[in-house]
């Protein structure tokens, strides 16, 4: 690893992640992560913290797993930072049992981080974790540049990519809930609440010198709480509209398939390949925030819907999960979850674990799941063989080249729920509307044209079976008629 001698006193010794306890010097060392490289000003306390990500240094604390896991996590943080519009200059990892409660990395290593910031000319440090308000404040005071944590970075990306009214409201809600406990004023420069006795020349101030009764900080907090309450009401109203649409599809017995998966795994590309949806496809994290639903037709004529959903990521901020809960419920209400995995990713198994963790939070872990390994045209054969042994029921495709797409389409159709009631009926030729509904929402097993009408052997939902009841015929009679 380049330039490691500055940060790791024992860098000449080969590191062994399997030995358990590490030497103290090794444990406290900052380790440069190779391959991440792509005006210093005093930081003052401000009421709103807008991200200005331009030249950044990444820093992570490695508490568990292997060194490869830690480097993969920081590499993902670099991709997130670049998606937000920044240039990554350095990536550093420190081995610790747990993050320092005051400064995230060890206090003695903050000076080393400050030296890296100074030498690289960075204006922002991004930490690979969610930092407390005190950790953010302490780090900024020590290294004299803005400090951003992983959660704020993801929220910033969501804010850039949200397009619909619902998506923008959800992102704003998540940002305000994250900001509220971290909101800070200008300290002593602002008036504080004061008592009313007027005695003493100190804090009370006396007649004519009392504060306004509420600091600027407290005013901002109150305004943010009001805005949060308003956004929650708006999102609740949008949720009602979404539920109405889902209920209409349910009444029409249209099966729903949700495409879920890690961000940038190729979900939108897969939706376009299966339905010709024309959804924006971009090689960036969280390119899709607003769910897209498109109709598809099975080979037997049945209609079903395919929905593209927001991508997941490891340690997805809980503010995002809560704010996007109404959108994620599209997955929870589906009949089948098509779980897309990036086969070319360094750690596909970790992607699957992270996605299933979020699905469990919204109650979608109980649904039937079809695992789809995408990007097989760019994955190496050894990885694909390993994944096939690990997930023997998975479907391996390339949305880019079209490889395996027809097999995926057939697998999805075979996993769709079958209508509950089997019916044989002869429909008069003037009831073409019923014939069309049967083909649209039911499963047609056989059809024949008789002098008195169309003979259908179908599986349909209970409400449609009730409408077909007057035209039902016995199996033996139906066979005779068809002859």
DOGULO-729215 format. One record per residue (C-alpha): residue in one letter; residue number from 1; x, z, y. Coordinates in steps of 0.5 Angstrom, whole numbers, plus 500, padded with zeros to 3 digits. Each point is the difference from the previous one (the first is absolute). Example, Ala and Ser with C-alpha at 12.3 -4.5 7.8 and 13.67 -1.06 7.14 Angstrom:
<rs>
<resn = A; resi = 1; x = 525; z = 516; y = 491>
<resn = S; resi = 2; x = 502; z = 498; y = 507>
</rs>
This chain:
<rs>
<resn = X; resi = 1; x = 500; z = 500; y = 500>
<resn = X; resi = 2; x = 503; z = 498; y = 507>
<resn = X; resi = 3; x = 503; z = 505; y = 505>
<resn = X; resi = 4; x = 498; z = 506; y = 495>
<resn = X; resi = 5; x = 506; z = 504; y = 502>
<resn = X; resi = 6; x = 497; z = 502; y = 507>
<resn = X; resi = 7; x = 494; z = 503; y = 496>
<resn = X; resi = 8; x = 502; z = 502; y = 493>
<resn = X; resi = 9; x = 507; z = 504; y = 499>
<resn = X; resi = 10; x = 500; z = 499; y = 493>
<resn = X; resi = 11; x = 498; z = 492; y = 501>
<resn = X; resi = 12; x = 506; z = 498; y = 495>
<resn = X; resi = 13; x = 497; z = 504; y = 494>
<resn = X; resi = 14; x = 495; z = 496; y = 496>
<resn = X; resi = 15; x = 493; z = 503; y = 502>
<resn = X; resi = 16; x = 496; z = 502; y = 493>
<resn = X; resi = 17; x = 492; z = 501; y = 502>
<resn = X; resi = 18; x = 499; z = 503; y = 493>
<resn = X; resi = 19; x = 504; z = 506; y = 500>
<resn = X; resi = 20; x = 495; z = 504; y = 504>
<resn = X; resi = 21; x = 503; z = 505; y = 505>
<resn = X; resi = 22; x = 505; z = 496; y = 504>
<resn = X; resi = 23; x = 506; z = 503; y = 504>
<resn = X; resi = 24; x = 498; z = 503; y = 507>
<resn = X; resi = 25; x = 504; z = 495; y = 504>
<resn = X; resi = 26; x = 497; z = 494; y = 496>
<resn = X; resi = 27; x = 493; z = 503; y = 501>
<resn = X; resi = 28; x = 501; z = 501; y = 507>
<resn = X; resi = 29; x = 503; z = 493; y = 502>
<resn = X; resi = 30; x = 497; z = 494; y = 503>
<resn = X; resi = 31; x = 500; z = 494; y = 496>
<resn = X; resi = 32; x = 500; z = 493; y = 503>
<resn = X; resi = 33; x = 495; z = 495; y = 496>
<resn = X; resi = 34; x = 503; z = 493; y = 500>
<resn = X; resi = 35; x = 497; z = 494; y = 502>
<resn = X; resi = 36; x = 495; z = 503; y = 505>
<resn = X; resi = 37; x = 503; z = 497; y = 506>
<resn = X; resi = 38; x = 496; z = 495; y = 503>
<resn = X; resi = 39; x = 502; z = 517; y = 532>
<resn = X; resi = 40; x = 500; z = 507; y = 498>
<resn = X; resi = 41; x = 495; z = 504; y = 505>
<resn = X; resi = 42; x = 499; z = 507; y = 500>
<resn = X; resi = 43; x = 493; z = 502; y = 497>
<resn = X; resi = 44; x = 495; z = 504; y = 504>
<resn = X; resi = 45; x = 493; z = 503; y = 497>
<resn = X; resi = 46; x = 495; z = 495; y = 502>
<resn = X; resi = 47; x = 492; z = 500; y = 498>
<resn = X; resi = 48; x = 500; z = 494; y = 496>
<resn = X; resi = 49; x = 505; z = 497; y = 496>
<resn = X; resi = 50; x = 500; z = 493; y = 499>
<resn = X; resi = 51; x = 505; z = 497; y = 496>
<resn = X; resi = 52; x = 505; z = 495; y = 502>
<resn = X; resi = 53; x = 504; z = 498; y = 494>
<resn = X; resi = 54; x = 506; z = 496; y = 502>
<resn = X; resi = 55; x = 506; z = 502; y = 497>
<resn = X; resi = 56; x = 499; z = 505; y = 495>
<resn = X; resi = 57; x = 504; z = 505; y = 495>
<resn = X; resi = 58; x = 497; z = 502; y = 494>
<resn = X; resi = 59; x = 501; z = 507; y = 496>
<resn = X; resi = 60; x = 497; z = 503; y = 494>
<resn = X; resi = 61; x = 501; z = 506; y = 496>
<resn = X; resi = 62; x = 500; z = 499; y = 493>
<resn = X; resi = 63; x = 497; z = 506; y = 496>
<resn = X; resi = 64; x = 499; z = 497; y = 493>
<resn = X; resi = 65; x = 500; z = 494; y = 496>
<resn = X; resi = 66; x = 507; z = 496; y = 499>
<resn = X; resi = 67; x = 504; z = 497; y = 506>
<resn = X; resi = 68; x = 497; z = 493; y = 498>
<resn = X; resi = 69; x = 493; z = 503; y = 502>
<resn = X; resi = 70; x = 502; z = 503; y = 506>
<resn = X; resi = 71; x = 503; z = 493; y = 502>
<resn = X; resi = 72; x = 494; z = 497; y = 498>
<resn = X; resi = 73; x = 496; z = 504; y = 505>
<resn = X; resi = 74; x = 504; z = 499; y = 506>
<resn = X; resi = 75; x = 500; z = 493; y = 498>
<resn = X; resi = 76; x = 493; z = 500; y = 501>
<resn = X; resi = 77; x = 500; z = 504; y = 506>
<resn = X; resi = 78; x = 505; z = 494; y = 503>
<resn = X; resi = 79; x = 495; z = 495; y = 498>
<resn = X; resi = 80; x = 494; z = 504; y = 504>
<resn = X; resi = 81; x = 505; z = 501; y = 506>
<resn = X; resi = 82; x = 501; z = 492; y = 500>
<resn = X; resi = 83; x = 493; z = 499; y = 499>
<resn = X; resi = 84; x = 498; z = 505; y = 506>
<resn = X; resi = 85; x = 505; z = 495; y = 504>
<resn = X; resi = 86; x = 507; z = 504; y = 500>
<resn = X; resi = 87; x = 507; z = 498; y = 498>
<resn = X; resi = 88; x = 503; z = 505; y = 495>
<resn = X; resi = 89; x = 507; z = 502; y = 502>
<resn = X; resi = 90; x = 502; z = 505; y = 494>
<resn = X; resi = 91; x = 497; z = 504; y = 495>
<resn = X; resi = 92; x = 502; z = 507; y = 498>
<resn = X; resi = 93; x = 498; z = 505; y = 494>
<resn = X; resi = 94; x = 501; z = 507; y = 499>
<resn = X; resi = 95; x = 500; z = 504; y = 494>
<resn = X; resi = 96; x = 496; z = 506; y = 500>
<resn = X; resi = 97; x = 496; z = 505; y = 496>
<resn = X; resi = 98; x = 495; z = 499; y = 506>
<resn = X; resi = 99; x = 499; z = 498; y = 507>
<resn = X; resi = 100; x = 503; z = 505; y = 505>
<resn = X; resi = 101; x = 494; z = 503; y = 503>
<resn = X; resi = 102; x = 503; z = 500; y = 507>
<resn = X; resi = 103; x = 503; z = 493; y = 500>
<resn = X; resi = 104; x = 498; z = 496; y = 494>
<resn = X; resi = 105; x = 507; z = 498; y = 498>
<resn = X; resi = 106; x = 506; z = 506; y = 500>
<resn = X; resi = 107; x = 501; z = 503; y = 507>
<resn = X; resi = 108; x = 507; z = 499; y = 499>
<resn = X; resi = 109; x = 499; z = 492; y = 499>
<resn = X; resi = 110; x = 496; z = 499; y = 506>
<resn = X; resi = 111; x = 506; z = 499; y = 504>
<resn = X; resi = 112; x = 503; z = 495; y = 495>
<resn = X; resi = 113; x = 493; z = 496; y = 501>
<resn = X; resi = 114; x = 501; z = 501; y = 507>
<resn = X; resi = 115; x = 507; z = 497; y = 500>
<resn = X; resi = 116; x = 497; z = 494; y = 496>
<resn = X; resi = 117; x = 494; z = 499; y = 505>
<resn = X; resi = 118; x = 506; z = 500; y = 505>
<resn = X; resi = 119; x = 504; z = 495; y = 497>
<resn = X; resi = 120; x = 495; z = 495; y = 498>
<resn = X; resi = 121; x = 496; z = 500; y = 506>
<resn = X; resi = 122; x = 493; z = 502; y = 497>
<resn = X; resi = 123; x = 495; z = 502; y = 504>
<resn = X; resi = 124; x = 495; z = 503; y = 495>
<resn = X; resi = 125; x = 501; z = 504; y = 493>
<resn = X; resi = 126; x = 495; z = 499; y = 495>
<resn = X; resi = 127; x = 499; z = 506; y = 494>
<resn = X; resi = 128; x = 498; z = 498; y = 493>
<resn = X; resi = 129; x = 495; z = 506; y = 500>
<resn = X; resi = 130; x = 494; z = 503; y = 504>
<resn = X; resi = 131; x = 504; z = 505; y = 505>
<resn = X; resi = 132; x = 497; z = 506; y = 504>
<resn = X; resi = 133; x = 499; z = 500; y = 507>
<resn = X; resi = 134; x = 506; z = 505; y = 500>
<resn = X; resi = 135; x = 504; z = 496; y = 496>
<resn = X; resi = 136; x = 499; z = 494; y = 505>
<resn = X; resi = 137; x = 501; z = 504; y = 506>
<resn = X; resi = 138; x = 507; z = 503; y = 497>
<resn = X; resi = 139; x = 503; z = 493; y = 498>
<resn = X; resi = 140; x = 498; z = 497; y = 506>
<resn = X; resi = 141; x = 503; z = 506; y = 504>
<resn = X; resi = 142; x = 507; z = 499; y = 496>
<resn = X; resi = 143; x = 501; z = 493; y = 499>
<resn = X; resi = 144; x = 497; z = 498; y = 507>
<resn = X; resi = 145; x = 496; z = 494; y = 498>
<resn = X; resi = 146; x = 492; z = 499; y = 497>
<resn = X; resi = 147; x = 499; z = 502; y = 493>
<resn = X; resi = 148; x = 494; z = 497; y = 496>
<resn = X; resi = 149; x = 498; z = 502; y = 493>
<resn = X; resi = 150; x = 497; z = 496; y = 495>
<resn = X; resi = 151; x = 493; z = 501; y = 501>
<resn = X; resi = 152; x = 501; z = 498; y = 508>
<resn = X; resi = 153; x = 503; z = 494; y = 498>
<resn = X; resi = 154; x = 495; z = 498; y = 495>
<resn = X; resi = 155; x = 494; z = 502; y = 505>
<resn = X; resi = 156; x = 504; z = 495; y = 505>
<resn = X; resi = 157; x = 500; z = 494; y = 495>
<resn = X; resi = 158; x = 492; z = 501; y = 498>
<resn = X; resi = 159; x = 499; z = 500; y = 508>
<resn = X; resi = 160; x = 503; z = 494; y = 500>
<resn = X; resi = 161; x = 497; z = 496; y = 495>
<resn = X; resi = 162; x = 493; z = 503; y = 501>
<resn = X; resi = 163; x = 495; z = 494; y = 502>
<resn = X; resi = 164; x = 493; z = 502; y = 499>
<resn = X; resi = 165; x = 496; z = 505; y = 504>
<resn = X; resi = 166; x = 500; z = 505; y = 494>
<resn = X; resi = 167; x = 507; z = 499; y = 498>
<resn = X; resi = 168; x = 502; z = 502; y = 507>
<resn = X; resi = 169; x = 496; z = 506; y = 500>
<resn = X; resi = 170; x = 502; z = 502; y = 494>
<resn = X; resi = 171; x = 508; z = 500; y = 502>
<resn = X; resi = 172; x = 498; z = 503; y = 507>
<resn = X; resi = 173; x = 497; z = 506; y = 496>
<resn = X; resi = 174; x = 506; z = 501; y = 496>
<resn = X; resi = 175; x = 505; z = 499; y = 505>
<resn = X; resi = 176; x = 496; z = 505; y = 504>
<resn = X; resi = 177; x = 500; z = 505; y = 495>
<resn = X; resi = 178; x = 507; z = 499; y = 499>
<resn = X; resi = 179; x = 501; z = 501; y = 507>
<resn = X; resi = 180; x = 496; z = 506; y = 501>
<resn = X; resi = 181; x = 505; z = 506; y = 497>
<resn = X; resi = 182; x = 506; z = 496; y = 503>
<resn = X; resi = 183; x = 497; z = 499; y = 507>
<resn = X; resi = 184; x = 505; z = 504; y = 505>
<resn = X; resi = 185; x = 500; z = 500; y = 508>
<resn = X; resi = 186; x = 506; z = 501; y = 505>
<resn = X; resi = 187; x = 500; z = 508; y = 499>
<resn = X; resi = 188; x = 502; z = 504; y = 506>
<resn = X; resi = 189; x = 498; z = 494; y = 505>
<resn = X; resi = 190; x = 493; z = 501; y = 498>
<resn = X; resi = 191; x = 495; z = 506; y = 502>
<resn = X; resi = 192; x = 498; z = 505; y = 495>
<resn = X; resi = 193; x = 494; z = 504; y = 499>
<resn = X; resi = 194; x = 501; z = 506; y = 504>
<resn = X; resi = 195; x = 496; z = 507; y = 500>
<resn = X; resi = 196; x = 496; z = 502; y = 506>
<resn = X; resi = 197; x = 503; z = 507; y = 502>
<resn = X; resi = 198; x = 505; z = 497; y = 505>
<resn = X; resi = 199; x = 504; z = 506; y = 499>
<resn = X; resi = 200; x = 508; z = 499; y = 499>
<resn = X; resi = 201; x = 504; z = 494; y = 503>
<resn = X; resi = 202; x = 501; z = 497; y = 493>
<resn = X; resi = 203; x = 496; z = 496; y = 495>
<resn = X; resi = 204; x = 493; z = 502; y = 504>
<resn = X; resi = 205; x = 502; z = 497; y = 506>
<resn = X; resi = 206; x = 495; z = 503; y = 504>
<resn = X; resi = 207; x = 495; z = 498; y = 505>
<resn = X; resi = 208; x = 500; z = 493; y = 502>
<resn = X; resi = 209; x = 506; z = 499; y = 495>
<resn = X; resi = 210; x = 495; z = 500; y = 493>
<resn = X; resi = 211; x = 501; z = 493; y = 496>
<resn = X; resi = 212; x = 494; z = 496; y = 499>
<resn = X; resi = 213; x = 498; z = 503; y = 494>
<resn = X; resi = 214; x = 502; z = 495; y = 495>
<resn = X; resi = 215; x = 507; z = 496; y = 499>
<resn = X; resi = 216; x = 500; z = 493; y = 500>
<resn = X; resi = 217; x = 502; z = 501; y = 493>
<resn = X; resi = 218; x = 494; z = 503; y = 498>
<resn = X; resi = 219; x = 496; z = 495; y = 504>
<resn = X; resi = 220; x = 503; z = 494; y = 496>
<resn = X; resi = 221; x = 498; z = 504; y = 493>
<resn = X; resi = 222; x = 493; z = 501; y = 502>
<resn = X; resi = 223; x = 499; z = 493; y = 502>
<resn = X; resi = 224; x = 503; z = 498; y = 494>
<resn = X; resi = 225; x = 496; z = 504; y = 496>
<resn = X; resi = 226; x = 494; z = 497; y = 503>
<resn = X; resi = 227; x = 502; z = 493; y = 499>
<resn = X; resi = 228; x = 501; z = 502; y = 492>
<resn = X; resi = 229; x = 493; z = 502; y = 500>
<resn = X; resi = 230; x = 498; z = 494; y = 503>
<resn = X; resi = 231; x = 504; z = 495; y = 495>
<resn = X; resi = 232; x = 497; z = 504; y = 494>
<resn = X; resi = 233; x = 493; z = 499; y = 502>
<resn = X; resi = 234; x = 502; z = 492; y = 501>
<resn = X; resi = 235; x = 503; z = 500; y = 494>
<resn = X; resi = 236; x = 494; z = 503; y = 496>
<resn = X; resi = 237; x = 496; z = 495; y = 503>
<resn = X; resi = 238; x = 504; z = 494; y = 498>
<resn = X; resi = 239; x = 500; z = 504; y = 493>
<resn = X; resi = 240; x = 493; z = 499; y = 500>
<resn = X; resi = 241; x = 500; z = 493; y = 501>
<resn = X; resi = 242; x = 505; z = 499; y = 494>
<resn = X; resi = 243; x = 496; z = 504; y = 496>
<resn = X; resi = 244; x = 494; z = 496; y = 501>
<resn = X; resi = 245; x = 504; z = 494; y = 498>
<resn = X; resi = 246; x = 502; z = 503; y = 494>
<resn = X; resi = 247; x = 493; z = 502; y = 498>
<resn = X; resi = 248; x = 497; z = 493; y = 501>
<resn = X; resi = 249; x = 506; z = 497; y = 495>
<resn = X; resi = 250; x = 498; z = 506; y = 495>
<resn = X; resi = 251; x = 493; z = 498; y = 501>
<resn = X; resi = 252; x = 501; z = 493; y = 498>
<resn = X; resi = 253; x = 504; z = 502; y = 494>
<resn = X; resi = 254; x = 507; z = 497; y = 503>
<resn = X; resi = 255; x = 506; z = 503; y = 497>
<resn = X; resi = 256; x = 505; z = 502; y = 505>
<resn = X; resi = 257; x = 508; z = 499; y = 498>
<resn = X; resi = 258; x = 505; z = 504; y = 505>
<resn = X; resi = 259; x = 507; z = 497; y = 501>
<resn = X; resi = 260; x = 504; z = 506; y = 501>
<resn = X; resi = 261; x = 508; z = 502; y = 500>
<resn = X; resi = 262; x = 506; z = 501; y = 503>
<resn = X; resi = 263; x = 501; z = 497; y = 507>
<resn = X; resi = 264; x = 503; z = 493; y = 500>
<resn = X; resi = 265; x = 499; z = 499; y = 493>
<resn = X; resi = 266; x = 496; z = 494; y = 501>
<resn = X; resi = 267; x = 493; z = 502; y = 500>
<resn = X; resi = 268; x = 498; z = 495; y = 505>
<resn = X; resi = 269; x = 504; z = 495; y = 497>
<resn = X; resi = 270; x = 496; z = 501; y = 493>
<resn = X; resi = 271; x = 493; z = 500; y = 504>
<resn = X; resi = 272; x = 502; z = 493; y = 503>
<resn = X; resi = 273; x = 502; z = 498; y = 493>
<resn = X; resi = 274; x = 494; z = 502; y = 497>
<resn = X; resi = 275; x = 494; z = 498; y = 505>
<resn = X; resi = 276; x = 504; z = 496; y = 506>
<resn = X; resi = 277; x = 498; z = 506; y = 504>
<resn = X; resi = 278; x = 505; z = 497; y = 506>
<resn = X; resi = 279; x = 502; z = 508; y = 501>
<resn = X; resi = 280; x = 506; z = 501; y = 504>
<resn = X; resi = 281; x = 507; z = 500; y = 496>
<resn = X; resi = 282; x = 506; z = 503; y = 503>
<resn = X; resi = 283; x = 506; z = 503; y = 497>
<resn = X; resi = 284; x = 500; z = 506; y = 503>
<resn = X; resi = 285; x = 497; z = 507; y = 499>
<resn = X; resi = 286; x = 493; z = 502; y = 501>
<resn = X; resi = 287; x = 498; z = 493; y = 502>
<resn = X; resi = 288; x = 493; z = 501; y = 498>
<resn = X; resi = 289; x = 496; z = 506; y = 503>
<resn = X; resi = 290; x = 493; z = 497; y = 500>
<resn = X; resi = 291; x = 497; z = 499; y = 494>
<resn = X; resi = 292; x = 498; z = 493; y = 498>
<resn = X; resi = 293; x = 494; z = 499; y = 495>
<resn = X; resi = 294; x = 499; z = 493; y = 497>
<resn = X; resi = 295; x = 496; z = 497; y = 494>
<resn = X; resi = 296; x = 502; z = 497; y = 494>
<resn = X; resi = 297; x = 496; z = 497; y = 494>
<resn = X; resi = 298; x = 502; z = 501; y = 493>
<resn = X; resi = 299; x = 500; z = 494; y = 495>
<resn = X; resi = 300; x = 493; z = 502; y = 497>
<resn = X; resi = 301; x = 497; z = 500; y = 507>
<resn = X; resi = 302; x = 500; z = 507; y = 502>
<resn = X; resi = 303; x = 502; z = 502; y = 507>
<resn = X; resi = 304; x = 505; z = 506; y = 502>
<resn = X; resi = 305; x = 503; z = 502; y = 506>
<resn = X; resi = 306; x = 508; z = 501; y = 501>
<resn = X; resi = 307; x = 502; z = 505; y = 505>
<resn = X; resi = 308; x = 507; z = 500; y = 503>
<resn = X; resi = 309; x = 502; z = 507; y = 503>
<resn = X; resi = 310; x = 505; z = 504; y = 504>
<resn = X; resi = 311; x = 507; z = 501; y = 496>
<resn = X; resi = 312; x = 502; z = 506; y = 498>
<resn = X; resi = 313; x = 507; z = 503; y = 501>
<resn = X; resi = 314; x = 504; z = 506; y = 497>
<resn = X; resi = 315; x = 498; z = 507; y = 504>
<resn = X; resi = 316; x = 495; z = 496; y = 504>
<resn = X; resi = 317; x = 498; z = 505; y = 505>
<resn = X; resi = 318; x = 494; z = 504; y = 499>
<resn = X; resi = 319; x = 497; z = 498; y = 507>
<resn = X; resi = 320; x = 500; z = 493; y = 498>
<resn = X; resi = 321; x = 496; z = 501; y = 493>
<resn = X; resi = 322; x = 495; z = 504; y = 504>
<resn = X; resi = 323; x = 499; z = 495; y = 506>
<resn = X; resi = 324; x = 500; z = 495; y = 495>
<resn = X; resi = 325; x = 495; z = 503; y = 495>
<resn = X; resi = 326; x = 494; z = 496; y = 501>
<resn = X; resi = 327; x = 504; z = 494; y = 499>
<resn = X; resi = 328; x = 504; z = 502; y = 494>
<resn = X; resi = 329; x = 493; z = 502; y = 497>
<resn = X; resi = 330; x = 499; z = 492; y = 499>
<resn = X; resi = 331; x = 505; z = 502; y = 494>
<resn = X; resi = 332; x = 496; z = 506; y = 498>
<resn = X; resi = 333; x = 494; z = 496; y = 499>
<resn = X; resi = 334; x = 503; z = 494; y = 496>
<resn = X; resi = 335; x = 498; z = 498; y = 493>
<resn = X; resi = 336; x = 507; z = 499; y = 499>
<resn = X; resi = 337; x = 507; z = 501; y = 504>
<resn = X; resi = 338; x = 505; z = 494; y = 499>
<resn = X; resi = 339; x = 506; z = 504; y = 502>
<resn = X; resi = 340; x = 506; z = 496; y = 502>
<resn = X; resi = 341; x = 507; z = 502; y = 499>
<resn = X; resi = 342; x = 506; z = 496; y = 503>
<resn = X; resi = 343; x = 504; z = 498; y = 494>
<resn = X; resi = 344; x = 506; z = 499; y = 504>
<resn = X; resi = 345; x = 501; z = 507; y = 503>
<resn = X; resi = 346; x = 505; z = 504; y = 498>
<resn = X; resi = 347; x = 496; z = 505; y = 498>
<resn = X; resi = 348; x = 493; z = 498; y = 498>
<resn = X; resi = 349; x = 498; z = 506; y = 496>
<resn = X; resi = 350; x = 501; z = 504; y = 506>
<resn = X; resi = 351; x = 495; z = 495; y = 504>
<resn = X; resi = 352; x = 495; z = 501; y = 494>
<resn = X; resi = 353; x = 501; z = 508; y = 500>
<resn = X; resi = 354; x = 499; z = 500; y = 508>
<resn = X; resi = 355; x = 494; z = 495; y = 500>
<resn = X; resi = 356; x = 496; z = 504; y = 494>
<resn = X; resi = 357; x = 501; z = 507; y = 504>
<resn = X; resi = 358; x = 497; z = 497; y = 506>
<resn = X; resi = 359; x = 494; z = 497; y = 496>
<resn = X; resi = 360; x = 499; z = 507; y = 497>
<resn = X; resi = 361; x = 499; z = 503; y = 507>
<resn = X; resi = 362; x = 494; z = 495; y = 501>
<resn = X; resi = 363; x = 497; z = 501; y = 493>
<resn = X; resi = 364; x = 502; z = 493; y = 498>
<resn = X; resi = 365; x = 505; z = 502; y = 494>
<resn = X; resi = 366; x = 494; z = 501; y = 495>
<resn = X; resi = 367; x = 498; z = 492; y = 501>
<resn = X; resi = 368; x = 502; z = 495; y = 495>
<resn = X; resi = 369; x = 507; z = 497; y = 502>
<resn = X; resi = 370; x = 504; z = 493; y = 499>
<resn = X; resi = 371; x = 507; z = 501; y = 501>
<resn = X; resi = 372; x = 503; z = 493; y = 503>
<resn = X; resi = 373; x = 507; z = 499; y = 501>
<resn = X; resi = 374; x = 501; z = 495; y = 506>
<resn = X; resi = 375; x = 506; z = 496; y = 502>
<resn = X; resi = 376; x = 503; z = 499; y = 493>
<resn = X; resi = 377; x = 503; z = 493; y = 503>
<resn = X; resi = 378; x = 505; z = 505; y = 504>
<resn = X; resi = 379; x = 501; z = 506; y = 495>
<resn = X; resi = 380; x = 506; z = 500; y = 495>
<resn = X; resi = 381; x = 498; z = 499; y = 492>
<resn = X; resi = 382; x = 503; z = 507; y = 498>
<resn = X; resi = 383; x = 495; z = 503; y = 505>
<resn = X; resi = 384; x = 494; z = 496; y = 498>
<resn = X; resi = 385; x = 502; z = 502; y = 492>
<resn = X; resi = 386; x = 500; z = 507; y = 502>
<resn = X; resi = 387; x = 494; z = 500; y = 504>
<resn = X; resi = 388; x = 496; z = 496; y = 494>
<resn = X; resi = 389; x = 502; z = 506; y = 495>
<resn = X; resi = 390; x = 498; z = 505; y = 505>
<resn = X; resi = 391; x = 493; z = 497; y = 502>
<resn = X; resi = 392; x = 498; z = 495; y = 494>
<resn = X; resi = 393; x = 493; z = 499; y = 503>
<resn = X; resi = 394; x = 503; z = 498; y = 506>
<resn = X; resi = 395; x = 499; z = 492; y = 503>
<resn = X; resi = 396; x = 506; z = 497; y = 503>
<resn = X; resi = 397; x = 499; z = 495; y = 505>
<resn = X; resi = 398; x = 503; z = 497; y = 506>
<resn = X; resi = 399; x = 495; z = 499; y = 506>
<resn = X; resi = 400; x = 505; z = 495; y = 503>
<resn = X; resi = 401; x = 501; z = 495; y = 495>
<resn = X; resi = 402; x = 494; z = 501; y = 496>
<resn = X; resi = 403; x = 503; z = 502; y = 494>
<resn = X; resi = 404; x = 495; z = 504; y = 495>
<resn = X; resi = 405; x = 494; z = 500; y = 505>
<resn = X; resi = 406; x = 495; z = 497; y = 496>
<resn = X; resi = 407; x = 502; z = 505; y = 494>
<resn = X; resi = 408; x = 499; z = 505; y = 506>
<resn = X; resi = 409; x = 493; z = 497; y = 502>
<resn = X; resi = 410; x = 498; z = 500; y = 492>
<resn = X; resi = 411; x = 502; z = 507; y = 499>
<resn = X; resi = 412; x = 496; z = 503; y = 507>
<resn = X; resi = 413; x = 494; z = 496; y = 497>
<resn = X; resi = 414; x = 501; z = 503; y = 493>
<resn = X; resi = 415; x = 500; z = 507; y = 504>
<resn = X; resi = 416; x = 494; z = 499; y = 504>
<resn = X; resi = 417; x = 494; z = 505; y = 498>
<resn = X; resi = 418; x = 495; z = 496; y = 496>
<resn = X; resi = 419; x = 493; z = 501; y = 502>
<resn = X; resi = 420; x = 496; z = 505; y = 496>
<resn = X; resi = 421; x = 494; z = 496; y = 497>
<resn = X; resi = 422; x = 500; z = 494; y = 496>
<resn = X; resi = 423; x = 494; z = 496; y = 501>
<resn = X; resi = 424; x = 497; z = 493; y = 497>
<resn = X; resi = 425; x = 495; z = 497; y = 504>
<resn = X; resi = 426; x = 497; z = 493; y = 502>
<resn = X; resi = 427; x = 499; z = 499; y = 507>
<resn = X; resi = 428; x = 495; z = 495; y = 503>
<resn = X; resi = 429; x = 504; z = 494; y = 504>
<resn = X; resi = 430; x = 496; z = 503; y = 506>
<resn = X; resi = 431; x = 504; z = 506; y = 500>
<resn = X; resi = 432; x = 507; z = 497; y = 501>
<resn = X; resi = 433; x = 501; z = 506; y = 505>
<resn = X; resi = 434; x = 500; z = 505; y = 494>
<resn = X; resi = 435; x = 505; z = 495; y = 496>
<resn = X; resi = 436; x = 505; z = 500; y = 506>
<resn = X; resi = 437; x = 500; z = 508; y = 500>
<resn = X; resi = 438; x = 501; z = 500; y = 493>
<resn = X; resi = 439; x = 506; z = 496; y = 501>
<resn = X; resi = 440; x = 503; z = 503; y = 506>
<resn = X; resi = 441; x = 499; z = 507; y = 498>
<resn = X; resi = 442; x = 499; z = 500; y = 492>
<resn = X; resi = 443; x = 504; z = 498; y = 494>
<resn = X; resi = 444; x = 497; z = 494; y = 497>
<resn = X; resi = 445; x = 502; z = 500; y = 492>
<resn = X; resi = 446; x = 496; z = 493; y = 499>
<resn = X; resi = 447; x = 495; z = 495; y = 503>
<resn = X; resi = 448; x = 495; z = 495; y = 498>
<resn = X; resi = 449; x = 495; z = 495; y = 503>
<resn = X; resi = 450; x = 493; z = 500; y = 497>
<resn = X; resi = 451; x = 494; z = 497; y = 502>
<resn = X; resi = 452; x = 497; z = 506; y = 503>
<resn = X; resi = 453; x = 506; z = 503; y = 504>
<resn = X; resi = 454; x = 507; z = 502; y = 499>
<resn = X; resi = 455; x = 502; z = 504; y = 494>
<resn = X; resi = 456; x = 505; z = 505; y = 502>
<resn = X; resi = 457; x = 504; z = 506; y = 496>
<resn = X; resi = 458; x = 503; z = 504; y = 505>
<resn = X; resi = 459; x = 503; z = 507; y = 502>
<resn = X; resi = 460; x = 497; z = 503; y = 506>
<resn = X; resi = 461; x = 499; z = 506; y = 504>
<resn = X; resi = 462; x = 494; z = 504; y = 499>
<resn = X; resi = 463; x = 496; z = 498; y = 507>
<resn = X; resi = 464; x = 501; z = 493; y = 498>
<resn = X; resi = 465; x = 498; z = 501; y = 493>
<resn = X; resi = 466; x = 494; z = 503; y = 502>
<resn = X; resi = 467; x = 498; z = 494; y = 504>
<resn = X; resi = 468; x = 502; z = 495; y = 494>
<resn = X; resi = 469; x = 495; z = 505; y = 496>
<resn = X; resi = 470; x = 494; z = 495; y = 500>
<resn = X; resi = 471; x = 504; z = 494; y = 498>
<resn = X; resi = 472; x = 503; z = 504; y = 494>
<resn = X; resi = 473; x = 500; z = 497; y = 493>
<resn = X; resi = 474; x = 502; z = 502; y = 493>
<resn = X; resi = 475; x = 506; z = 498; y = 497>
<resn = X; resi = 476; x = 497; z = 497; y = 494>
<resn = X; resi = 477; x = 495; z = 496; y = 505>
<resn = X; resi = 478; x = 506; z = 498; y = 504>
<resn = X; resi = 479; x = 504; z = 497; y = 495>
<resn = X; resi = 480; x = 493; z = 496; y = 498>
<resn = X; resi = 481; x = 499; z = 498; y = 507>
<resn = X; resi = 482; x = 507; z = 497; y = 501>
<resn = X; resi = 483; x = 500; z = 496; y = 493>
</rs>
